[in-house]
Amino acid sequence: MRVEIWSDIACPWCYVGKARFEKALAAFPHRDEVEVVHRSFELDPGRAKGDVQPVITMLTRKYGMSEAQAQAGEDNLGAQAAAEGLAYRTRDRDHGNTFDMHRLLHFAKEHGRQDQLIQLLYRANFAEERSLFTEGDERLVELAAEAGLDAGAARAVLADPDAYADEVRADEREAAQLGATGVPFFVLDRKYGVSGAQPAEVFTQALTEAWGERSPLRLVGQGDSDACGPDGCAVPQHG
């Protein structure tokens, strides 16, 4: 079974939702048969690469809330993250463009290190003092290397603005086609969709139902047939 997760590194609920989903997946009896793929979704696709501002400032301008309301929201998110065992800095974080991070995640997927990289990006954005947005490509290269990727290859990806750009855009178009207007958005075997950072119990139910509804293989034309097996290949007999 495949689970696709549309998310953005700048999305705190994606950070929390990933932890809740993984809690459900860890207890799922068939967890070893579940493939998890991370898909791209930008919350702020129109933001220029060099346009970085404090999270509180972004929230007040984008949603028209007061600084006190924005900070209260961050404090609530910090409590939600802590309940999942996640570190979360509720003060002095910043916000910027995440397109290059998504390109790098597609590169990581090709090398089987996507989940490792996205977790490091989340940690860097939500838990660490160093900014993920102001230190340039070398910060992303550092995290890619920590995830087990070749630093030189990661640097080359980031240096080429076209590398994996089409893959990111394709993910975003597909999210729109599936009706995703926000993230996190979880799609299980293209049959079930779960929107938002739901409690682990909701993910458990979705995994169980999606697994139970997998269609068994139906064989057509059973019986003797020309095929190869452990004992060799069937050889036509001519009379």
C-alpha positions in Angstrom: 0.0 0.0 0.0 1.2 3.5 -0.8 0.7 6.6 1.3 1.4 9.9 -0.3 1.8 13.0 1.9 1.5 16.4 0.4 3.2 18.9 2.7 5.4 22.0 3.0 8.5 22.5 5.2 7.0 25.9 6.3 3.8 24.2 7.6 3.8 23.5 11.3 0.8 21.2 11.1 2.7 19.1 8.5 5.5 18.7 11.1 3.0 17.7 13.8 0.9 15.6 11.4 3.9 13.6 10.2 4.6 12.6 13.8 0.9 11.6 14.4 0.8 9.6 11.2 4.1 7.8 12.0 2.7 6.9 15.5 -0.2 5.2 13.8 2.0 3.6 11.2 4.4 2.2 13.8 1.5 0.3 15.4 0.0 -0.8 12.1 0.3 -4.6 11.6 1.2 -4.3 7.9 3.6 -1.3 8.3 6.4 -3.1 6.5 4.2 -3.2 3.4 3.4 0.5 3.4 5.4 2.8 1.1 5.4 6.4 2.2 6.1 9.1 -0.5 6.3 12.8 0.3 4.8 15.2 -2.3 5.4 18.9 -2.8 3.0 21.7 -1.8 4.1 25.3 -1.3 2.0 27.4 1.1 3.6 30.6 -0.3 4.6 29.8 -3.9 4.7 33.5 -4.9 7.3 34.5 -2.4 10.6 35.4 -3.8 13.6 33.3 -2.8 15.3 36.1 -0.9 12.1 37.4 0.8 12.5 36.2 4.4 10.6 37.7 7.3 9.8 36.7 10.9 6.9 34.2 11.2 4.9 36.6 13.5 5.2 39.4 10.9 4.1 37.0 8.1 1.1 35.9 10.2 -0.1 39.4 11.0 0.2 40.6 7.4 -1.2 37.5 5.7 -4.1 36.8 8.1 -4.8 40.3 9.5 -4.3 39.2 13.1 -2.6 41.1 15.9 0.9 40.2 17.1 -0.6 38.9 20.3 -2.9 36.6 18.4 -0.1 35.4 16.2 2.1 34.6 19.2 -0.7 32.8 20.9 -1.1 30.6 17.9 2.6 29.8 17.9 2.4 29.0 21.6 -0.5 26.6 20.9 1.5 24.9 18.1 4.4 24.6 20.4 2.2 22.7 22.9 0.8 20.5 20.2 4.3 19.6 19.0 5.5 18.9 22.5 2.6 16.5 23.0 4.1 14.5 20.1 7.6 14.6 21.4 8.7 17.3 19.0 10.9 20.3 19.7 9.3 23.6 18.6 10.7 27.2 18.9 7.7 29.5 19.5 9.9 32.6 19.3 12.2 34.2 16.6 11.5 31.8 13.7 11.4 33.1 10.2 9.5 32.3 7.0 10.6 32.1 3.4 10.4 30.4 0.0 10.6 26.5 0.1 10.8 25.7 -3.6 14.5 24.7 -3.5 13.8 22.4 -0.5 11.1 20.6 -2.5 13.5 20.2 -5.4 16.0 18.7 -3.1 13.4 16.3 -1.6 12.7 15.0 -5.1 16.5 14.4 -5.5 16.5 12.7 -2.2 13.6 10.4 -3.2 15.7 9.1 -6.2 18.3 8.0 -3.7 16.0 6.6 -1.1 16.7 9.3 1.5 13.5 11.4 1.2 12.1 10.7 4.6 15.4 11.3 6.3 15.8 14.7 4.6 12.3 16.0 5.2 12.6 15.2 8.9 15.9 17.1 9.1 14.3 20.1 7.2 11.4 20.1 9.7 13.8 20.0 12.6 15.9 22.8 11.2 12.9 25.0 10.5 10.9 24.4 13.7 13.4 23.4 16.4 16.9 25.0 15.7 18.1 28.5 16.2 19.9 28.7 12.8 17.7 29.9 10.0 16.8 27.6 7.2 16.2 30.6 4.9 19.0 33.0 5.4 22.1 30.9 5.2 21.8 30.1 1.5 22.3 26.8 -0.3 25.1 25.6 1.9 22.7 25.1 4.8 20.6 22.8 2.6 23.7 21.0 1.4 24.7 20.4 5.0 21.3 18.9 5.8 21.4 16.8 2.6 24.7 15.4 3.6 23.4 14.6 7.1 20.5 12.7 5.5 23.1 10.5 3.7 23.2 12.2 0.3 26.2 13.3 -1.6 27.0 16.9 -0.8 28.4 17.7 -4.2 25.4 16.2 -6.0 23.0 18.1 -3.7 24.9 21.4 -4.4 24.7 20.8 -8.1 20.9 20.3 -7.9 20.5 23.6 -6.0 22.7 25.4 -8.5 20.5 24.4 -11.4 17.1 26.1 -11.0 15.5 23.7 -13.4 16.6 20.5 -11.6 13.5 18.8 -10.3 11.4 21.9 -10.9 9.0 20.1 -13.1 8.5 17.4 -10.5 7.6 19.9 -7.9 5.1 21.6 -10.2 3.6 18.3 -11.2 3.0 17.4 -7.5 1.3 20.7 -6.9 -0.9 20.3 -10.0 -1.9 16.8 -8.8 -2.7 18.1 -5.3 -5.1 20.6 -6.9 -6.7 17.8 -9.0 -7.2 15.7 -5.9 -8.9 18.7 -4.2 -6.2 19.5 -1.7 -6.5 23.2 -0.7 -4.2 22.9 2.3 -1.7 20.6 3.9 -0.9 18.1 5.3 -2.9 16.0 2.9 -2.6 12.2 3.1 -3.7 10.0 0.2 -3.9 6.2 0.9 -3.8 4.0 -2.2 -5.6 6.7 -4.1 -8.8 5.6 -2.3 -8.8 7.5 1.0 -7.8 11.1 1.7 -7.1 12.5 5.2 -6.8 16.3 5.5 -4.9 18.0 8.3 -2.9 16.8 11.3 -5.5 14.4 12.5 -5.1 12.4 15.8 -3.2 9.2 15.4 -6.5 7.3 15.9 -7.8 8.7 12.6 -4.7 7.6 10.7 -5.1 4.2 12.3 -8.6 3.9 11.0 -7.7 5.2 7.6 -4.8 2.7 7.3 -7.0 -0.2 8.4 -9.8 0.6 6.0 -7.6 1.3 3.1 -5.7 -2.0 3.7 -9.0 -3.9 4.0 -10.3 -2.6 0.7 -7.4 -3.6 -1.4 -8.7 -5.6 -4.3 -7.4 -9.2 -4.4 -5.9 -10.3 -7.6 -8.4 -11.9 -10.0 -7.0 -14.5 -12.3 -8.4 -14.9 -15.8 -7.9 -18.1 -17.8 -6.7 -20.3 -14.9 -5.4 -23.7 -15.7 -2.6 -25.0 -17.8 -0.7 -22.2 -19.5 2.6 -21.4 -21.0 4.6 -19.9 -18.2 8.0 -20.2 -16.4 8.2 -21.3 -12.7 10.6 -22.8 -10.2 10.6 -26.1 -12.1 11.3 -24.5 -15.5 9.3 -23.3 -18.4 6.4 -25.1 -20.1 7.4 -26.4 -23.5 4.6 -26.9 -26.1 4.1 -30.5 -27.0 3.5 -31.1 -30.7 1.8 -34.3 -31.6 
